[in-house]
Amino acid sequence: MIIAFAILIALGALFFTLAIRDKDVPEPVPVSPIQHLEDRKQAIYENLRDLQFEYRLGKLSDEDYQQTKQALQKELAGVLMEMEETIKRLGLQPTRVPQKSPQPKPARTAAKATVCPYCGASFPQALKFCGECGRAIA
């Protein structure tokens, strides 16, 4: 009984799969021809931010930081060049991020400059934690 029921379900699924017409299937969403390059560019920018963060924490030596940074910058230059070539080859318009109109900055209140008692880093505004060493500033 169970085997007959399983066969019936399998035949129903097979019939349903074969009965679908091409016009019933929705059109695929068009993908930008440079989307993969945009994704790679964003990943490289993230890697550069992470690299700088780790360098500031002291996890990387100066030499390692400079070598890795240069390698990422070269890769980024290659991706940007390939994006430009693809846009020119396909005759696409480059996408531009709309520029925000400059907003007037609010008048600053007289804030005391902060100096970290641990590492000696100074900051123009008052902070709770040091931006260099990460320790709490009293």
Rosetta blueprint (number, residue, H / E / L):
1 M L
2 I H
3 I H
4 A H
5 F H
6 A H
7 I H
8 L H
9 I H
10 A H
11 L H
12 G H
13 A H
14 L H
15 F H
16 F H
17 T H
18 L H
19 A H
20 I L
21 R L
22 D H
23 K H
24 D H
25 V L
26 P L
27 E L
28 P L
29 V L
30 P L
31 V L
32 S L
33 P L
34 I L
35 Q H
36 H H
37 L H
38 E H
39 D H
40 R H
41 K H
42 Q H
43 A H
44 I H
45 Y H
46 E H
47 N H
48 L H
49 R H
50 D H
51 L H
52 Q H
53 F H
54 E H
55 Y H
56 R H
57 L L
58 G L
59 K L
60 L L
61 S L
62 D H
63 E H
64 D H
65 Y H
66 Q H
67 Q H
68 T H
69 K H
70 Q H
71 A H
72 L H
73 Q H
74 K H
75 E H
76 L H
77 A H
78 G H
79 V H
80 L H
81 M H
82 E H
83 M H
84 E H
85 E H
86 T H
87 I H
88 K H
89 R H
90 L H
91 G L
92 L L
93 Q L
94 P L
95 T L
96 R L
97 V L
98 P L
99 Q L
100 K L
101 S L
102 P L
103 Q L
104 P L
105 K L
106 P L
107 A L
108 R L
109 T L
110 A L
111 A L
112 K L
113 A L
114 T E
115 V E
116 C L
117 P L
118 Y L
119 C L
120 G L
121 A L
122 S E
123 F E
124 P L
125 Q L
126 A L
127 L L
128 K L
129 F E
130 C L
131 G L
132 E L
133 C L
134 G L
135 R L
136 A E
137 I L
138 A L
